[in-house]
Amino acid sequence: MRVSLAVVVPEGSDLVGALERAQAEITVVRRAADLAELIAVARSGLVDAVLVAQGADQLGRGVLEEMARAPRPVGVSAMSEVREDRERLRALGVPCLRVDVEPLALAAAVQEAVRAAHTGRTAGMPVDPEDRDPAEVPAESGAPSDAPGPDPDRASGRPPAAPGLSGEAFDAGEDTGVAVVTDEQLAGLFADPADPVLPGGAEPDIADRPTDRAEERVPAPDDDPGDGAAGEHGRPVRPGTALVVVWGPTGAPGRTTVAVNLAAEYAVSGLRTLVVDLDTYGPAVGVHLGLTEETAGVARAAHRADRGPLSTEDLVDAAVGVRVAGGRLDVLTGLTRPERWPELRPSALRHVLTEARHGWDRVVVDVGFNLEQDEELSFDVPAPQRNGAAVLALSLADRVVAVGGADAVSLPRLLRALETLPEEVPTERVEVVMNRVRPQASGISPQAQVAGVWARYGPDLPLVAQLPWDPQAADRALFGGQVLAEAAPSGPLRRALRELALRDPEVAARASAGAQGRAGRPRAGGREPRRRVIPWPAPSRRTP
């Protein structure tokens, strides 16, 4: 298999020369300085594979996603002297070897990565004695292996036994940690029964394989494994879960107020609820909930997802628990500083939101106003997109709550902003909420006036709620770090938000059945933060 390779190697390393001297099938055509340059080379369409021999600790889902966007399939392999990095990358489907690997074994890993990229399957993982589970190591190192074929658990990230290699292939007296392979063993080191084999053991040339992404597409690392009904690792999403995204145009129409209090109503109804602050311009969920020790929980979760598999327990550990009106909210707090927005890459956030749907009944996401997607045009190399978090959340949402203001400035902004919604957002999932409806801005009978303007000038989207102007309740809740169900439980704004929550069939069913307002019990690992001391007289139903 002839392969054109681009590499990132340490200065002074002879890795390239050793690799080319050991075999003639792989040609190194470019030495890149860093991962950004390596991505640019891959997206030029000039290489079949890339090898990361320096900076493997920075290799994650974001880089793999950029590689998957190349005009032709590109195999990704890596080298690292850190065992944790090798295990992490193998779990992401990247063959990763030690830095002192034999050139022939390295060549086999590169070729296996290319095969996997062209067939769309998970790459077979190299066998490394140092990385193997002691329970899987045979009692006698010289005994032949009983696993002649590929490991059926390959997709789980566990390194499978290499076909054609026995325990005799490893020299226990040398601390190399690599397999010493013959030419015959090299040909079958990462063989897969699904690979095409030509008569005489020949293999089709990479150049003869189709490279049109429409004909043979390599799934991106964050692609949904199906039609959207299944989440990460192919797990089906639990019935009854919902991802609700609250969005609105510029001008502070009240997105966070609606998101936090809508989530609180879900929690009071007994649903296990998670709030995710994905506003990359002005995150404020923590302030609305009075969190005095706010940390960037969403960045912590995204970092974990970018570097390897993500579990519900990881999200619980990154979130904070808040008691609200007798219920409980779990919160992935937003960025502590807006300039940290590059940490929220869509490739990692997709896994965060997918896993959140496995662990919570309702996931409420507060996103920023801007949906522009052309930021990459001003860079020579792939760059993070500040608005990617909002665009991704909207494309995954089961329900989009578009919040706008009911005045002569805010309402036209909402009308124009709705035209910028991504094409991936079906209109039947979008609901419009008008906030701060008041006679001073809309005239006599403000609700009728707003409904008439919307019917005449608005798009074919339902106007599901008009939230009244209640500044005293809103200010009291914000100043005290409370939700409206605590600060003004009988106020008109809280009642309107309660009605909005009751549009959810499960919330309505629980309300009609007289369900008590208790969310899921606290879980091990969840953190109970301190909230601000409330200077106002405590409402009668306030809970600590």
Secondary structure, 3 states (H helix, E strand, C coil): CCEEEEEECCCCCCHHHHHHHHCCCEEEEEECCCHHHHHHHHHCCCCCEEEECCCHHHCCHHHHHHHHCCCCCCEEEEECCCHHHHHHHHHCCCCEECCCCCHHHHHHHHHHHHHHHHHCCCCCCCCCHHHCCHHHCCCCCCCCCCCCCCCCCHHHCCCCCCCCCCHHHCCCCCCCCCCCCCHHHHHHCCCCCCCCCCHHHCCCCHHHCCCCCCCCCCCCCCCCCCCCCECHHHCECCCCCEEEEEECCCCCCCHHHHHHHHHHHHHHCCCCEEEEEECCCCCCHHHHCCECCCCCHHHHHHHHHHHCCCCHHHHHHHCEEEEECCEEEEEECCCCCHHHHHHCCHHHHHHHHHHHHHHCCEEEEEECCCCCCCHHHHCCCCCCCCCHHHHHHHHHCCEEEEEEECCCCHHHHHHHHHCCCCCCCCHHHEEEEEEEECHHHHCCCHHHHHHHHHHHHCCCCCEEEEEECCHHHHHHHHHHCCCHHHHCCCCHHHHHHHHHHCCCHHHHHHHHCCCCCCCCCCCCCCECCCECCCCCCCCCCCCC
